[in-house]
Amino acid sequence: MENNIRALRAERGWSQQQLADLLDVSRQSVNAIETGKYDPSLPLAFAIARLFERHIEEIFDDGRSVAKAAE
Amino acid sequence: MTQPKGFRTANKRYMRIFVPMMALYCVAISVALTFIDLDTASTGVRMGAAVAIALPLIAILMAILRLVRETDEYTRMRQLQALSEGGVMLTGAIFILGFLERFNVIPDIPLFLFGPGFFFFYGLAHLRQSLGKTV
């Protein structure tokens, strides 16, 4: 799953460690999520969205639109 | 089951057990090797020494299990992968060495070496993860 966490983090001038501290996860977790190696659980995805003040869909994209899913 | 407590808290709780227990282990094994004569010490003394050395290690293992339950989801996944890979590698080594022993190819191997052996394979599994390798 793709995401734009790195860009959002850069906008705020946060390091991966700072973002990890805010989410109370390891820096390795942040790196794994940013690079797409790991997809976060729903609670963690919501926590990330709340932190960046965005909707989940604005941060994470699984490549399938709602219109395609309805077909 | 213990609820996740977040990465930092879980790590602090783990270190609060690991550091003193590792110190206790080092002291126990140093005292035992220095002052206990295996040829002359009573069974009770030798048993007490063995238990005193093993108990801190068991406490560390329990702390690792608690860390796995309490830490963040990604770290938990990696720890569980490392523990299971380490366990599988150790079991494989036991099978190989065990049959080599039974067929008298190699001499008897002290059982307690499989303890450090597990931590070696556990560390190896972590290293493989860091290098991006999977089974």
N, CA and C atoms of all chains as a GROMACS GRO file, in nm:
protein
  618
    1MET      N    1   0.084  -0.119   0.000
    1MET     CA    2   0.000   0.000   0.000
    1MET      C    3   0.089   0.125   0.000
    2GLU      N    4   0.054   0.220  -0.088
    2GLU     CA    5   0.134   0.343  -0.094
    2GLU      C    6   0.084   0.444   0.008
    3ASN      N    7   0.173   0.534   0.046
    3ASN     CA    8   0.134   0.640   0.138
    3ASN      C    9   0.223   0.762   0.114
    4ASN      N   10   0.180   0.874   0.168
    4ASN     CA   11   0.259   0.997   0.152
    4ASN      C   12   0.306   1.049   0.288
    5ILE      N   13   0.334   0.957   0.376
    5ILE     CA   14   0.376   0.996   0.512
    5ILE      C   15   0.508   1.071   0.510
    6ARG      N   16   0.599   1.026   0.423
    6ARG     CA   17   0.730   1.094   0.418
    6ARG      C   18   0.713   1.240   0.380
    7ALA      N   19   0.626   1.266   0.283
    7ALA     CA   20   0.605   1.404   0.240
    7ALA      C   21   0.540   1.486   0.352
    8LEU      N   22   0.441   1.426   0.416
    8LEU     CA   23   0.372   1.496   0.525
    8LEU      C   24   0.468   1.524   0.640
    9ARG      N   25   0.554   1.429   0.667
    9ARG     CA   26   0.654   1.445   0.773
    9ARG      C   27   0.751   1.557   0.738
   10ALA      N   28   0.791   1.560   0.611
   10ALA     CA   29   0.888   1.662   0.566
   10ALA      C   30   0.825   1.802   0.575
   11GLU      N   31   0.695   1.810   0.546
   11GLU     CA   32   0.626   1.940   0.554
   11GLU      C   33   0.638   1.999   0.693
   12ARG      N   34   0.636   1.911   0.790
   12ARG     CA   35   0.641   1.958   0.930
   12ARG      C   36   0.784   1.961   0.986
   13GLY      N   37   0.880   1.920   0.905
   13GLY     CA   38   1.020   1.921   0.950
   13GLY      C   39   1.050   1.819   1.058
   14TRP      N   40   0.973   1.710   1.058
   14TRP     CA   41   0.996   1.606   1.159
   14TRP      C   42   1.091   1.501   1.106
   15SER      N   43   1.176   1.448   1.195
   15SER     CA   44   1.257   1.332   1.160
   15SER      C   45   1.172   1.207   1.181
   16GLN      N   46   1.224   1.094   1.132
   16GLN     CA   47   1.151   0.968   1.155
   16GLN      C   48   1.141   0.940   1.305
   17GLN      N   49   1.249   0.971   1.378
   17GLN     CA   50   1.247   0.947   1.522
   17GLN      C   51   1.142   1.033   1.592
   18GLN      N   52   1.129   1.159   1.548
   18GLN     CA   53   1.031   1.248   1.609
   18GLN      C   54   0.889   1.197   1.583
   19LEU      N   55   0.865   1.153   1.460
   19LEU     CA   56   0.734   1.098   1.428
   19LEU      C   57   0.708   0.972   1.509
   20ALA      N   58   0.812   0.888   1.524
   20ALA     CA   59   0.800   0.766   1.603
   20ALA      C   60   0.765   0.800   1.747
   21ASP      N   61   0.829   0.902   1.802
   21ASP     CA   62   0.802   0.941   1.941
   21ASP      C   63   0.657   0.990   1.956
   22LEU      N   64   0.609   1.065   1.856
   22LEU     CA   65   0.472   1.117   1.863
   22LEU      C   66   0.369   1.004   1.856
   23LEU      N   67   0.402   0.900   1.779
   23LEU     CA   68   0.310   0.786   1.764
   23LEU      C   69   0.335   0.678   1.869
   24ASP      N   70   0.446   0.694   1.945
   24ASP     CA   71   0.488   0.594   2.044
   24ASP      C   72   0.513   0.457   1.979
   25VAL      N   73   0.582   0.461   1.866
   25VAL     CA   74   0.627   0.339   1.799
   25VAL      C   75   0.778   0.352   1.777
   26SER      N   76   0.839   0.245   1.728
   26SER     CA   77   0.983   0.250   1.702
   26SER      C   78   1.011   0.325   1.572
   27ARG      N   79   1.132   0.376   1.560
   27ARG     CA   80   1.170   0.444   1.435
   27ARG      C   81   1.166   0.345   1.319
   28GLN      N   82   1.199   0.219   1.348
   28GLN     CA   83   1.194   0.116   1.244
   28GLN      C   84   1.052   0.099   1.193
   29SER      N   85   0.953   0.114   1.282
   29SER     CA   86   0.813   0.104   1.239
   29SER      C   87   0.781   0.214   1.139
   30VAL      N   88   0.822   0.336   1.172
   30VAL     CA   89   0.795   0.450   1.083
   30VAL      C   90   0.861   0.427   0.947
   31ASN      N   91   0.986   0.384   0.950
   31ASN     CA   92   1.058   0.360   0.824
   31ASN      C   93   0.990   0.251   0.742
   32ALA      N   94   0.949   0.145   0.810
   32ALA     CA   95   0.885   0.034   0.738
   32ALA      C   96   0.753   0.078   0.674
   33ILE      N   97   0.677   0.160   0.745
   33ILE     CA   98   0.548   0.209   0.691
   33ILE      C   99   0.574   0.302   0.573
   34GLU      N  100   0.668   0.396   0.588
   34GLU     CA  101   0.697   0.492   0.482
   34GLU      C  102   0.744   0.424   0.354
   35THR      N  103   0.825   0.320   0.369
   35THR     CA  104   0.881   0.253   0.251
   35THR      C  105   0.788   0.145   0.196
   36GLY      N  106   0.671   0.129   0.259
   36GLY     CA  107   0.574   0.032   0.209
   36GLY      C  108   0.603  -0.112   0.246
   37LYS      N  109   0.704  -0.134   0.332
   37LYS     CA  110   0.736  -0.271   0.372
   37LYS      C  111   0.632  -0.324   0.472
   38TYR      N  112   0.561  -0.233   0.537
   38TYR     CA  113   0.464  -0.276   0.639
   38TYR      C  114   0.341  -0.187   0.630
   39ASP      N  115   0.224  -0.251   0.629
   39ASP     CA  116   0.098  -0.176   0.631
   39ASP      C  117   0.049  -0.169   0.775
   40PRO      N  118   0.025  -0.049   0.828
   40PRO     CA  119  -0.016  -0.037   0.968
   40PRO      C  120  -0.156  -0.092   0.990
   41SER      N  121  -0.182  -0.128   1.116
   41SER     CA  122  -0.317  -0.170   1.153
   41SER      C  123  -0.410  -0.050   1.150
   42LEU      N  124  -0.538  -0.078   1.161
   42LEU     CA  125  -0.637   0.031   1.155
   42LEU      C  126  -0.616   0.134   1.266
   43PRO      N  127  -0.598   0.091   1.393
   43PRO     CA  128  -0.576   0.190   1.499
   43PRO      C  129  -0.454   0.278   1.473
   44LEU      N  130  -0.346   0.217   1.425
   44LEU     CA  131  -0.225   0.296   1.400
   44LEU      C  132  -0.246   0.389   1.280
   45ALA      N  133  -0.317   0.341   1.179
   45ALA     CA  134  -0.346   0.426   1.063
   45ALA      C  135  -0.430   0.546   1.105
   46PHE      N  136  -0.527   0.523   1.193
   46PHE     CA  137  -0.609   0.633   1.243
   46PHE      C  138  -0.524   0.731   1.325
   47ALA      N  139  -0.431   0.677   1.404
   47ALA     CA  140  -0.344   0.764   1.485
   47ALA      C  141  -0.258   0.851   1.394
   48ILE      N  142  -0.208   0.793   1.285
   48ILE     CA  143  -0.127   0.869   1.190
   48ILE      C  144  -0.212   0.977   1.125
   49ALA      N  145  -0.332   0.940   1.086
   49ALA     CA  146  -0.421   1.037   1.020
   49ALA      C  147  -0.454   1.152   1.115
   50ARG      N  148  -0.482   1.119   1.241
   50ARG     CA  149  -0.516   1.225   1.338
   50ARG      C  150  -0.396   1.317   1.359
   51LEU      N  151  -0.276   1.257   1.364
   51LEU     CA  152  -0.156   1.337   1.387
   51LEU      C  153  -0.134   1.437   1.274
   52PHE      N  154  -0.157   1.392   1.151
   52PHE     CA  155  -0.138   1.480   1.037
   52PHE      C  156  -0.263   1.559   1.001
   53GLU      N  157  -0.370   1.538   1.078
   53GLU     CA  158  -0.496   1.610   1.056
   53GLU      C  159  -0.546   1.589   0.912
   54ARG      N  160  -0.545   1.464   0.872
   54ARG     CA  161  -0.594   1.426   0.740
   54ARG      C  162  -0.687   1.306   0.755
   55HIS      N  163  -0.766   1.278   0.652
   55HIS     CA  164  -0.842   1.153   0.647
   55HIS      C  165  -0.746   1.041   0.607
   56ILE      N  166  -0.781   0.920   0.650
   56ILE     CA  167  -0.695   0.804   0.618
   56ILE      C  168  -0.673   0.792   0.468
   57GLU      N  169  -0.781   0.811   0.389
   57GLU     CA  170  -0.770   0.794   0.244
   57GLU      C  171  -0.677   0.898   0.180
   58GLU      N  172  -0.654   1.008   0.249
   58GLU     CA  173  -0.564   1.111   0.196
   58GLU      C  174  -0.418   1.072   0.221
   59ILE      N  175  -0.397   0.976   0.310
   59ILE     CA  176  -0.260   0.936   0.344
   59ILE      C  177  -0.226   0.801   0.281
   60PHE      N  178  -0.318   0.706   0.290
   60PHE     CA  179  -0.292   0.570   0.241
   60PHE      C  180  -0.374   0.544   0.114
   61ASP      N  181  -0.312   0.474   0.019
   61ASP     CA  182  -0.379   0.441  -0.107
   61ASP      C  183  -0.344   0.297  -0.146
   62ASP      N  184  -0.448   0.213  -0.152
   62ASP     CA  185  -0.422   0.074  -0.190
   62ASP      C  186  -0.437   0.053  -0.340
   63GLY      N  187  -0.452   0.161  -0.414
   63GLY     CA  188  -0.454   0.152  -0.559
   63GLY      C  189  -0.590   0.119  -0.617
   64ARG      N  190  -0.692   0.106  -0.530
   64ARG     CA  191  -0.827   0.074  -0.580
   64ARG      C  192  -0.920   0.188  -0.542
   65SER      N  193  -0.985   0.248  -0.641
   65SER     CA  194  -1.078   0.357  -0.609
   65SER      C  195  -1.212   0.298  -0.567
   66VAL      N  196  -1.296   0.380  -0.504
   66VAL     CA  197  -1.430   0.335  -0.462
   66VAL      C  198  -1.512   0.298  -0.583
   67ALA      N  199  -1.498   0.374  -0.694
   67ALA     CA  200  -1.575   0.349  -0.817
   67ALA      C  201  -1.541   0.212  -0.872
   68LYS      N  202  -1.413   0.177  -0.874
   68LYS     CA  203  -1.372   0.046  -0.926
   68LYS      C  204  -1.425  -0.063  -0.836
   69ALA      N  205  -1.423  -0.043  -0.705
   69ALA     CA  206  -1.470  -0.145  -0.612
   69ALA      C  207  -1.618  -0.172  -0.630
   70ALA      N  208  -1.693  -0.068  -0.672
   70ALA     CA  209  -1.837  -0.082  -0.690
   70ALA      C  210  -1.872  -0.159  -0.817
   71GLU      N  211  -1.779  -0.168  -0.913
   71GLU     CA  212  -1.807  -0.234  -1.041
   71GLU      C  213  -1.823  -0.385  -1.029
   72MET      N  214  -0.460  -1.095   2.881
   72MET     CA  215  -0.334  -1.064   2.812
   72MET      C  216  -0.297  -0.918   2.837
   73THR      N  217  -0.167  -0.892   2.858
   73THR     CA  218  -0.122  -0.755   2.880
   73THR      C  219  -0.153  -0.669   2.758
   74GLN      N  220  -0.207  -0.547   2.782
   74GLN     CA  221  -0.237  -0.458   2.671
   74GLN      C  222  -0.110  -0.394   2.621
   75PRO      N  223  -0.104  -0.364   2.489
   75PRO     CA  224   0.011  -0.291   2.438
   75PRO      C  225   0.029  -0.161   2.513
   76LYS      N  226   0.154  -0.127   2.545
   76LYS     CA  227   0.179  -0.006   2.622
   76LYS      C  228   0.253   0.098   2.542
   77GLY      N  229   0.282   0.071   2.414
   77GLY     CA  230   0.361   0.165   2.337
   77GLY      C  231   0.507   0.128   2.345
   78PHE      N  232   0.580   0.169   2.241
   78PHE     CA  233   0.718   0.126   2.224
   78PHE      C  234   0.806   0.170   2.340
   79ARG      N  235   0.800   0.300   2.375
   79ARG     CA  236   0.891   0.352   2.477
   79ARG      C  237   0.865   0.287   2.613
   80THR      N  238   0.741   0.281   2.652
   80THR     CA  239   0.707   0.222   2.783
   80THR      C  240   0.747   0.075   2.787
   81ALA      N  241   0.716   0.003   2.682
   81ALA     CA  242   0.750  -0.140   2.677
   81ALA      C  243   0.900  -0.160   2.690
   82ASN      N  244   0.977  -0.076   2.621
   82ASN     CA  245   1.123  -0.087   2.628
   82ASN      C  246   1.175  -0.056   2.767
   83LYS      N  247   1.121   0.048   2.829
   83LYS     CA  248   1.165   0.084   2.965
   83LYS      C  249   1.136  -0.030   3.061
   84ARG      N  250   1.015  -0.088   3.051
   84ARG     CA  251   0.978  -0.197   3.141
   84ARG      C  252   1.070  -0.318   3.118
   85TYR      N  253   1.106  -0.341   2.992
   85TYR     CA  254   1.195  -0.452   2.961
   85TYR      C  255   1.335  -0.430   3.020
   86MET      N  256   1.387  -0.309   3.004
   86MET     CA  257   1.523  -0.280   3.052
   86MET      C  258   1.528  -0.285   3.204
   87ARG      N  259   1.415  -0.253   3.269
   87ARG     CA  260   1.411  -0.256   3.416
   87ARG      C  261   1.427  -0.398   3.469
   88ILE      N  262   1.394  -0.495   3.387
   88ILE     CA  263   1.414  -0.636   3.425
   88ILE      C  264   1.549  -0.685   3.372
   89PHE      N  265   1.577  -0.654   3.246
   89PHE     CA  266   1.695  -0.711   3.180
   89PHE      C  267   1.825  -0.671   3.250
   90VAL      N  268   1.840  -0.542   3.280
   90VAL     CA  269   1.969  -0.495   3.334
   90VAL      C  270   2.000  -0.559   3.469
   91PRO      N  271   1.910  -0.552   3.566
   91PRO     CA  272   1.944  -0.616   3.695
   91PRO      C  273   1.955  -0.768   3.687
   92MET      N  274   1.873  -0.830   3.604
   92MET     CA  275   1.881  -0.977   3.595
   92MET      C  276   2.010  -1.020   3.528
   93MET      N  277   2.055  -0.946   3.428
   93MET     CA  278   2.182  -0.980   3.363
   93MET      C  279   2.298  -0.960   3.460
   94ALA      N  280   2.290  -0.852   3.542
   94ALA     CA  281   2.392  -0.829   3.644
   94ALA      C  282   2.392  -0.943   3.745
   95LEU      N  283   2.272  -0.984   3.786
   95LEU     CA  284   2.259  -1.094   3.883
   95LEU      C  285   2.316  -1.223   3.826
   96TYR      N  286   2.289  -1.247   3.698
   96TYR     CA  287   2.341  -1.366   3.631
   96TYR      C  288   2.494  -1.366   3.631
   97CYS      N  289   2.552  -1.250   3.597
   97CYS     CA  290   2.699  -1.240   3.592
   97CYS      C  291   2.760  -1.263   3.730
   98VAL      N  292   2.697  -1.205   3.833
   98VAL     CA  293   2.747  -1.224   3.969
   98VAL      C  294   2.734  -1.370   4.010
   99ALA      N  295   2.617  -1.428   3.985
   99ALA     CA  296   2.592  -1.566   4.027
   99ALA      C  297   2.692  -1.663   3.962
  100ILE      N  298   2.714  -1.646   3.832
  100ILE     CA  299   2.803  -1.740   3.764
  100ILE      C  300   2.948  -1.717   3.806
  101SER      N  301   2.985  -1.591   3.832
  101SER     CA  302   3.122  -1.562   3.876
  101SER      C  303   3.147  -1.622   4.013
  102VAL      N  304   3.053  -1.603   4.104
  102VAL     CA  305   3.067  -1.656   4.240
  102VAL      C  306   3.072  -1.809   4.236
  103ALA      N  307   2.982  -1.867   4.159
  103ALA     CA  308   2.976  -2.013   4.152
  103ALA      C  309   3.106  -2.072   4.097
  104LEU      N  310   3.156  -2.014   3.989
  104LEU     CA  311   3.278  -2.068   3.927
  104LEU      C  312   3.400  -2.045   4.015
  105THR      N  313   3.396  -1.937   4.096
  105THR     CA  314   3.513  -1.903   4.178
  105THR      C  315   3.517  -1.983   4.308
  106PHE      N  316   3.400  -1.998   4.373
  106PHE     CA  317   3.401  -2.050   4.509
  106PHE      C  318   3.348  -2.192   4.524
  107ILE      N  319   3.286  -2.246   4.421
  107ILE     CA  320   3.230  -2.380   4.438
  107ILE      C  321   3.319  -2.483   4.370
  108ASP      N  322   3.365  -2.575   4.450
  108ASP     CA  323   3.445  -2.686   4.398
  108ASP      C  324   3.348  -2.800   4.364
  109LEU      N  325   3.335  -2.830   4.238
  109LEU     CA  326   3.237  -2.930   4.196
  109LEU      C  327   3.265  -3.069   4.252
  110ASP      N  328   3.391  -3.093   4.289
  110ASP     CA  329   3.427  -3.226   4.339
  110ASP      C  330   3.391  -3.244   4.486
  111THR      N  331   3.393  -3.133   4.563
  111THR     CA  332   3.374  -3.145   4.708
  111THR      C  333   3.244  -3.082   4.758
  112ALA      N  334   3.184  -2.991   4.683
  112ALA     CA  335   3.063  -2.924   4.731
  112ALA      C  336   2.947  -3.023   4.740
  113SER      N  337   2.858  -2.999   4.840
  113SER     CA  338   2.742  -3.087   4.858
  113SER      C  339   2.645  -3.070   4.742
  114THR      N  340   2.554  -3.167   4.731
  114THR     CA  341   2.452  -3.162   4.624
  114THR      C  342   2.366  -3.037   4.638
  115GLY      N  343   2.332  -3.004   4.764
  115GLY     CA  344   2.248  -2.886   4.788
  115GLY      C  345   2.312  -2.757   4.739
  116VAL      N  346   2.442  -2.744   4.768
  116VAL     CA  347   2.515  -2.624   4.724
  116VAL      C  348   2.521  -2.617   4.572
  117ARG      N  349   2.552  -2.730   4.512
  117ARG     CA  350   2.562  -2.731   4.365
  117ARG      C  351   2.427  -2.704   4.301
  118MET      N  352   2.320  -2.760   4.362
  118MET     CA  353   2.186  -2.736   4.309
  118MET      C  354   2.148  -2.589   4.325
  119GLY      N  355   2.178  -2.533   4.444
  119GLY     CA  356   2.149  -2.392   4.468
  119GLY      C  357   2.220  -2.301   4.370
  120ALA      N  358   2.347  -2.334   4.341
  120ALA     CA  359   2.424  -2.254   4.246
  120ALA      C  360   2.362  -2.262   4.107
  121ALA      N  361   2.325  -2.382   4.065
  121ALA     CA  362   2.266  -2.401   3.932
  121ALA      C  363   2.137  -2.320   3.919
  122VAL      N  364   2.053  -2.328   4.022
  122VAL     CA  365   1.925  -2.254   4.019
  122VAL      C  366   1.950  -2.104   4.021
  123ALA      N  367   2.046  -2.061   4.104
  123ALA     CA  368   2.076  -1.917   4.115
  123ALA      C  369   2.124  -1.860   3.982
  124ILE      N  370   2.192  -1.942   3.903
  124ILE     CA  371   2.240  -1.895   3.772
  124ILE      C  372   2.127  -1.897   3.670
  125ALA      N  373   2.043  -1.998   3.677
  125ALA     CA  374   1.938  -2.015   3.576
  125ALA      C  375   1.822  -1.918   3.595
  126LEU      N  376   1.786  -1.887   3.720
  126LEU     CA  377   1.666  -1.805   3.745
  126LEU      C  378   1.672  -1.666   3.678
  127PRO      N  379   1.784  -1.592   3.686
  127PRO     CA  380   1.785  -1.463   3.616
  127PRO      C  381   1.764  -1.477   3.465
  128LEU      N  382   1.815  -1.584   3.407
  128LEU     CA  383   1.796  -1.605   3.263
  128LEU      C  384   1.649  -1.631   3.231
  129ILE      N  385   1.583  -1.706   3.318
  129ILE     CA  386   1.440  -1.731   3.299
  129ILE      C  387   1.362  -1.600   3.312
  130ALA      N  388   1.404  -1.515   3.406
  130ALA     CA  389   1.338  -1.385   3.422
  130ALA      C  390   1.355  -1.301   3.295
  131ILE      N  391   1.472  -1.308   3.234
  131ILE     CA  392   1.496  -1.234   3.109
  131ILE      C  393   1.408  -1.288   2.997
  132LEU      N  394   1.394  -1.419   2.990
  132LEU     CA  395   1.306  -1.477   2.887
  132LEU      C  396   1.162  -1.431   2.907
  133MET      N  397   1.117  -1.428   3.034
  133MET     CA  398   0.980  -1.381   3.061
  133MET      C  399   0.966  -1.234   3.023
  134ALA      N  400   1.073  -1.155   3.046
  134ALA     CA  401   1.069  -1.014   3.011
  134ALA      C  402   1.062  -0.996   2.859
  135ILE      N  403   1.129  -1.084   2.784
  135ILE     CA  404   1.121  -1.079   2.638
  135ILE      C  405   0.978  -1.106   2.592
  136LEU      N  406   0.914  -1.204   2.654
  136LEU     CA  407   0.774  -1.235   2.617
  136LEU      C  408   0.682  -1.118   2.649
  137ARG      N  409   0.705  -1.053   2.764
  137ARG     CA  410   0.623  -0.938   2.798
  137ARG      C  411   0.649  -0.823   2.702
  138LEU      N  412   0.776  -0.804   2.662
  138LEU     CA  413   0.810  -0.700   2.566
  138LEU      C  414   0.733  -0.722   2.435
  139VAL      N  415   0.729  -0.847   2.392
  139VAL     CA  416   0.658  -0.880   2.268
  139VAL      C  417   0.510  -0.843   2.279
  140ARG      N  418   0.450  -0.869   2.396
  140ARG     CA  419   0.306  -0.838   2.413
  140ARG      C  420   0.282  -0.687   2.419
  141GLU      N  421   0.375  -0.611   2.478
  141GLU     CA  422   0.349  -0.471   2.509
  141GLU      C  423   0.400  -0.372   2.405
  142THR      N  424   0.489  -0.413   2.318
  142THR     CA  425   0.552  -0.316   2.228
  142THR      C  426   0.461  -0.284   2.109
  143ASP      N  427   0.509  -0.197   2.019
  143ASP     CA  428   0.425  -0.158   1.905
  143ASP      C  429   0.413  -0.275   1.806
  144GLU      N  430   0.317  -0.266   1.717
  144GLU     CA  431   0.278  -0.380   1.632
  144GLU      C  432   0.389  -0.426   1.539
  145TYR      N  433   0.465  -0.332   1.482
  145TYR     CA  434   0.571  -0.372   1.388
  145TYR      C  435   0.685  -0.441   1.463
  146THR      N  436   0.725  -0.384   1.576
  146THR     CA  437   0.831  -0.446   1.657
  146THR      C  438   0.787  -0.584   1.704
  147ARG      N  439   0.658  -0.596   1.741
  147ARG     CA  440   0.606  -0.725   1.785
  147ARG      C  441   0.619  -0.827   1.673
  148MET      N  442   0.583  -0.787   1.552
  148MET     CA  443   0.592  -0.878   1.438
  148MET      C  444   0.736  -0.924   1.416
  149ARG      N  445   0.830  -0.830   1.423
  149ARG     CA  446   0.970  -0.866   1.400
  149ARG      C  447   1.024  -0.955   1.513
  150GLN      N  448   0.984  -0.925   1.637
  150GLN     CA  449   1.030  -1.007   1.750
  150GLN      C  450   0.975  -1.149   1.737
  151LEU      N  451   0.848  -1.161   1.702
  151LEU     CA  452   0.788  -1.295   1.689
  151LEU      C  453   0.853  -1.372   1.574
  152GLN      N  454   0.883  -1.303   1.465
  152GLN     CA  455   0.952  -1.370   1.354
  152GLN      C  456   1.089  -1.418   1.398
  153ALA      N  457   1.163  -1.332   1.471
  153ALA     CA  458   1.297  -1.369   1.517
  153ALA      C  459   1.291  -1.484   1.617
  154LEU      N  460   1.194  -1.480   1.709
  154LEU     CA  461   1.181  -1.588   1.807
  154LEU      C  462   1.147  -1.720   1.739
  155SER      N  463   1.055  -1.715   1.643
  155SER     CA  464   1.015  -1.841   1.578
  155SER      C  465   1.126  -1.892   1.486
  156GLU      N  466   1.192  -1.801   1.413
  156GLU     CA  467   1.304  -1.846   1.329
  156GLU      C  468   1.416  -1.901   1.414
  157GLY      N  469   1.446  -1.832   1.525
  157GLY     CA  470   1.550  -1.879   1.616
  157GLY      C  471   1.516  -2.016   1.671
  158GLY      N  472   1.388  -2.035   1.707
  158GLY     CA  473   1.344  -2.164   1.759
  158GLY      C  474   1.356  -2.275   1.655
  159VAL      N  475   1.317  -2.243   1.532
  159VAL     CA  476   1.325  -2.344   1.425
  159VAL      C  477   1.471  -2.380   1.395
  160MET      N  478   1.558  -2.279   1.389
  160MET     CA  479   1.700  -2.307   1.362
  160MET      C  480   1.760  -2.389   1.475
  161LEU      N  481   1.726  -2.354   1.599
  161LEU     CA  482   1.779  -2.430   1.712
  161LEU      C  483   1.730  -2.575   1.707
  162THR      N  484   1.602  -2.593   1.678
  162THR     CA  485   1.546  -2.728   1.670
  162THR      C  486   1.616  -2.808   1.560
  163GLY      N  487   1.642  -2.744   1.448
  163GLY     CA  488   1.715  -2.811   1.340
  163GLY      C  489   1.854  -2.853   1.385
  164ALA      N  490   1.922  -2.763   1.457
  164ALA     CA  491   2.056  -2.794   1.507
  164ALA      C  492   2.051  -2.910   1.605
  165ILE      N  493   1.947  -2.910   1.691
  165ILE     CA  494   1.933  -3.020   1.788
  165ILE      C  495   1.914  -3.153   1.716
  166PHE      N  496   1.829  -3.154   1.611
  166PHE     CA  497   1.808  -3.278   1.536
  166PHE      C  498   1.940  -3.330   1.476
  167ILE      N  499   2.012  -3.237   1.410
  167ILE     CA  500   2.136  -3.277   1.342
  167ILE      C  501   2.237  -3.328   1.444
  168LEU      N  502   2.261  -3.246   1.547
  168LEU     CA  503   2.362  -3.284   1.646
  168LEU      C  504   2.318  -3.406   1.726
  169GLY      N  505   2.188  -3.414   1.753
  169GLY     CA  506   2.138  -3.528   1.829
  169GLY      C  507   2.162  -3.660   1.757
  170PHE      N  508   2.133  -3.664   1.628
  170PHE     CA  509   2.156  -3.788   1.552
  170PHE      C  510   2.304  -3.817   1.535
  171LEU      N  511   2.384  -3.711   1.519
  171LEU     CA  512   2.530  -3.732   1.512
  171LEU      C  513   2.581  -3.792   1.642
  172GLU      N  514   2.527  -3.746   1.756
  172GLU     CA  515   2.563  -3.804   1.886
  172GLU      C  516   2.519  -3.949   1.894
  173ARG      N  517   2.395  -3.977   1.855
  173ARG     CA  518   2.340  -4.113   1.868
  173ARG      C  519   2.418  -4.213   1.784
  174PHE      N  520   2.470  -4.166   1.670
  174PHE     CA  521   2.549  -4.256   1.584
  174PHE      C  522   2.697  -4.247   1.614
  175ASN      N  523   2.728  -4.186   1.730
  175ASN     CA  524   2.867  -4.180   1.779
  175ASN      C  525   2.963  -4.112   1.682
  176VAL      N  526   2.911  -4.014   1.608
  176VAL     CA  527   3.000  -3.939   1.518
  176VAL      C  528   3.068  -3.828   1.595
  177ILE      N  529   2.996  -3.769   1.691
  177ILE     CA  530   3.052  -3.660   1.772
  177ILE      C  531   3.032  -3.696   1.919
  178PRO      N  532   3.113  -3.637   2.009
  178PRO     CA  533   3.094  -3.666   2.152
  178PRO      C  534   2.967  -3.599   2.204
  179ASP      N  535   2.930  -3.637   2.330
  179ASP     CA  536   2.811  -3.578   2.392
  179ASP      C  537   2.825  -3.426   2.404
  180ILE      N  538   2.716  -3.358   2.375
  180ILE     CA  539   2.716  -3.211   2.385
  180ILE      C  540   2.639  -3.172   2.510
  181PRO      N  541   2.698  -3.087   2.598
  181PRO     CA  542   2.625  -3.044   2.719
  181PRO      C  543   2.493  -2.976   2.683
  182LEU      N  544   2.389  -3.019   2.752
  182LEU     CA  545   2.254  -2.972   2.721
  182LEU      C  546   2.241  -2.820   2.733
  183PHE      N  547   2.309  -2.762   2.832
  183PHE     CA  548   2.287  -2.620   2.860
  183PHE      C  549   2.340  -2.531   2.747
  184LEU      N  550   2.423  -2.586   2.657
  184LEU     CA  551   2.473  -2.504   2.546
  184LEU      C  552   2.362  -2.463   2.450
  185PHE      N  553   2.248  -2.536   2.456
  185PHE     CA  554   2.138  -2.500   2.366
  185PHE      C  555   2.070  -2.370   2.410
  186GLY      N  556   2.092  -2.329   2.537
  186GLY     CA  557   2.040  -2.201   2.582
  186GLY      C  558   2.107  -2.087   2.507
  187PRO      N  559   2.239  -2.075   2.520
  187PRO     CA  560   2.309  -1.973   2.441
  187PRO      C  561   2.289  -1.994   2.291
  188GLY      N  562   2.273  -2.119   2.252
  188GLY     CA  563   2.250  -2.148   2.111
  188GLY      C  564   2.123  -2.082   2.060
  189PHE      N  565   2.017  -2.086   2.144
  189PHE     CA  566   1.893  -2.021   2.104
  189PHE      C  567   1.915  -1.873   2.085
  190PHE      N  568   1.984  -1.805   2.179
  190PHE     CA  569   2.006  -1.661   2.166
  190PHE      C  570   2.093  -1.629   2.044
  191PHE      N  571   2.184  -1.719   2.010
  191PHE     CA  572   2.265  -1.700   1.890
  191PHE      C  573   2.176  -1.701   1.765
  192PHE      N  574   2.089  -1.801   1.756
  192PHE     CA  575   2.001  -1.811   1.638
  192PHE      C  576   1.898  -1.699   1.636
  193TYR      N  577   1.852  -1.656   1.756
  193TYR     CA  578   1.758  -1.544   1.767
  193TYR      C  579   1.824  -1.416   1.715
  194GLY      N  580   1.951  -1.395   1.754
  194GLY     CA  581   2.025  -1.279   1.703
  194GLY      C  582   2.049  -1.288   1.553
  195LEU      N  583   2.076  -1.410   1.508
  195LEU     CA  584   2.097  -1.432   1.364
  195LEU      C  585   1.971  -1.399   1.284
  196ALA      N  586   1.857  -1.438   1.339
  196ALA     CA  587   1.728  -1.410   1.273
  196ALA      C  588   1.705  -1.259   1.265
  197HIS      N  589   1.737  -1.186   1.372
  197HIS     CA  590   1.725  -1.040   1.371
  197HIS      C  591   1.816  -0.980   1.264
  198LEU      N  592   1.938  -1.034   1.254
  198LEU     CA  593   2.032  -0.983   1.155
  198LEU      C  594   1.979  -1.005   1.014
  199ARG      N  595   1.921  -1.123   0.989
  199ARG     CA  596   1.864  -1.153   0.858
  199ARG      C  597   1.751  -1.056   0.825
  200GLN      N  598   1.671  -1.022   0.927
  200GLN     CA  599   1.562  -0.926   0.906
  200GLN      C  600   1.620  -0.790   0.866
  201SER      N  601   1.726  -0.749   0.937
  201SER     CA  602   1.786  -0.619   0.909
  201SER      C  603   1.841  -0.613   0.768
  202LEU      N  604   1.888  -0.730   0.719
  202LEU     CA  605   1.943  -0.734   0.584
  202LEU      C  606   1.833  -0.755   0.480
  203GLY      N  607   1.708  -0.765   0.526
  203GLY     CA  608   1.596  -0.779   0.434
  203GLY      C  609   1.574  -0.919   0.385
  204LYS      N  610   1.635  -1.018   0.454
  204LYS     CA  611   1.618  -1.157   0.413
  204LYS      C  612   1.501  -1.216   0.490
  205THR      N  613   1.425  -1.304   0.422
  205THR     CA  614   1.321  -1.380   0.490
  205THR      C  615   1.339  -1.526   0.454
  206VAL      N  616   1.280  -1.616   0.533
  206VAL     CA  617   1.294  -1.758   0.508
  206VAL      C  618   1.225  -1.792   0.376
   0.00000   0.00000   0.00000
